[in-house]
């Protein structure tokens, strides 16, 4: 577990239990006492008020008034919230959408200026529409959790993306592409990328992508993506 995940786990535990010892937290997150002390110090530096009681039976308490979620959200996390809400809206099953929009606007306002710039650049790579009725919706798999963080690097830093891919016929290949956009046609999600090996755009179903990672030291130019027939994507022909 990395530092960010450990610190999030510590905050959740202290909010849930009200009080906890270093030993209890260490067991919960699987880290040593010294690591936990560094994490708690880092949380205090971020503005969390964590009090400690001395003595063997003493514990740690988190002042709930010091918990500010929005500034600690990454661009990827805010973007994930946005596309989840937007894709549900596109599918026609997002109740209370006005409240979701209001909440996302407040979260965006809480981001620092550099993160807001990244967030808006990320949004420019997003397209959400409706899937044509004739497109096959069967055999939808689970998307790799590493996709969105790698997309953030690929889109914002314009690095090539390498991944293993299984096409509609089950054939497997390793692809190196220039990510240009994300296409969400609920319930299917696609990566739209320029494929240098084929000198053309290609659409890749995200649930068929595995082991994605950006290639450091590479770069590419932004290309114009035409969305005229986006809703009629046919996986048997285009992927």
N, C-alpha and C positions, 0 to 999 in steps of 0.2 A: 504494500500500500504506500503510495507516494505521500509527500507532506501535505498537499492540498486535501486529499481524501482523508488522511488522519485527522487533520484539523477540523474538517467538516463533521467527522464522526464524534470528535470531542465535544463540539458545540451541541450537536444533537443529543448526546448523552447527558450533558449537564442541563439542557433545557428540559429533558424528559424526567430525569431523576431529582433535579433540584440540587443535589450534592453528590460528590463522588470522590474517592481517594485516587491518588496516583496509581496505586497498585490495581485498583479496579479498572481504571481507564487503560492501563497498560495491557491488562488481560483482554479487554474488549477490542482494542485496535491492533494487538499483536506487536507492540513496540516496547523497547526498553524504557526504564525510568528516565534516563538521560535524554532520550529522544522525546519523550512526553514533555519533559520540562522545557526543551527547546520549542516544541510546538505551542505550548501554553504561552511562552514568552512572545512568540511570533503573533499569536492571537491578540495578546495585549497590545502589541505594537499596531495592530490593525484597528484598535479601538474597542475591543471587547473587554468589559470589566469583569475580571475573574478574581474573586477574593479567595484567600486561603486561611484556614484555621490551623494554628500550630498544634503540635502534639501528636501522639500516636494515633489518636482517634479522629484527628482533624481531617477535613476534606476541602474540596474546591467547590465554590458556588459561582454561578454565572448570573450577573445582573441582566435580566431580560430586556431592560430598557436600552442596553448597549448593543443589542443584536440588530444589525442593519444588513439585510440580505442583498439588496440591489447592488451596492458598490462592489461586492465580492463576486458577483456573477461575471463569468467570462463572456466574450463575444459569442463563442460557440454555444454556451448555455442559453443566452438570450435569443440567439437565432433559432435554437431548437424549440424554445417556447413559441416563438413567432410562427415557424412553419408548421408546428403541430396544430396550433389554433387555426391557421389559415387553411391547412389541408382539410381539417374537419369541417370548416365553413364551406369549402368547395364541395365537399361530399354531402352537404346539406344536413349535417347532424351535430351542429354546435349550438346548444342552447345558451342563452345569456351571453351572446357574442359581444354585446356592447360592454359588458363588464370585463371580458377578456381583453378587448382593445384598450380600455382605460387602464387596466393593470399593466399591460405591456408598455404603454406610453410612459407610465410612472417609472417602470424599470429602466427604460431607455434614458430618461432624464437623470437617473442616478448614476449612469456610467460616466467615467471621466472622458474629456474631449477626444483623446486619442482612440479610446474604445468605441466612441460613437462614430468616428470616421470609419473605423474598420467594420463596424456593424452595418453602416449604410452601404459600404462597398460590397459587403456580403449580400445584402438584400438585392443589390443590382444584378446578382447572379441567379436570382430565384424567379422561377415562373410556375404559377399554379393554375391549372385548368381542369377541364372535365375529360375523362377518358371516353373514347368512342365506344359504342355498344359492341361493335364487332371484335374488339381486342380481347384476346384470351386472358381471363383473370384467374385461371386455375394454377395450382402449384406455386403459390406465392410463398417464398421462403422468408427467413429472418435476416434482417440486415446486420452486417458486421458493425459492432459498436465503435470500431476505430474509424469508420467512414467520416463522420462529421468533423472530428478534430483534424484529420488529414485534409479534408476539403478546405478547412479554414486556412491552412498553410498554402495549399495549392492555389486557391482563388486569390488570397490577399498578397502572397509573395510570388505568384505565378511560377510555381515549380511544377515540373512534370510529375505525373502520378503513375506509379507502377502497381499493378494488381493482377491477381489470378481471376480468370473469368470463365463462366460456364454459359454457353449460349442456349438458345431455345431448343436445339437438338441434343443438348447434353455434351457437346464437344468443349474441351477445356483448352485454354490458351493463356499466355502471359502477355499483358498489354502494357504499353507505355504511351500515355496520351497527354494532351494539353487540356485540362478541365476548363470549360467555358461557362457552364450553367448547370443548375439543378432544375429538373422538370418534374413537378409533382402532379400526377393525374390519379387521384385516389381511386383504388387502393394501391396503385403502382407508382414507384418513384424511380427516376432515371437520372443518370449522369450524362450530360451532353458534352462531348469532348471532340477536339480535333485530333484525328489519328494520323500522325506523320507518315506511318508506314503505308497508309492507304490514301493519303493526300486528300482527305475528306472528313466531314463530320460523321460521328457515330454516336448512337444512343446506347447506353448500357443500363440494364435493369440493376438497381442497387442491391437487390436481394441475391443477385448472382455474382456479386463482387466479393472477393475474399483477399485478406492480407494486403490491404492497401498501404502504401507508404510513399511519401514525397521523396524526390531525388534531389538532394542538396547540390547546389552549384549549377542547376539548370534554370532556364528561364524561357518564356514564350510571350508572344504578343496577344493582346485581347482581340478576338474576332467577333464580327457581328453574327448573331444567331437569329435566324428567321423562324418565327413561331407560327406561320400561317396555317400549317397542317399539324400542329403539335398534338391536338386532341385525337388525331386519327392514326397515331403511331401503331404500327403492326410489328409485333416482336418477331414474327416469323420471317419478315423481310428485312428489317432494319437493324437487327442486332447480331 
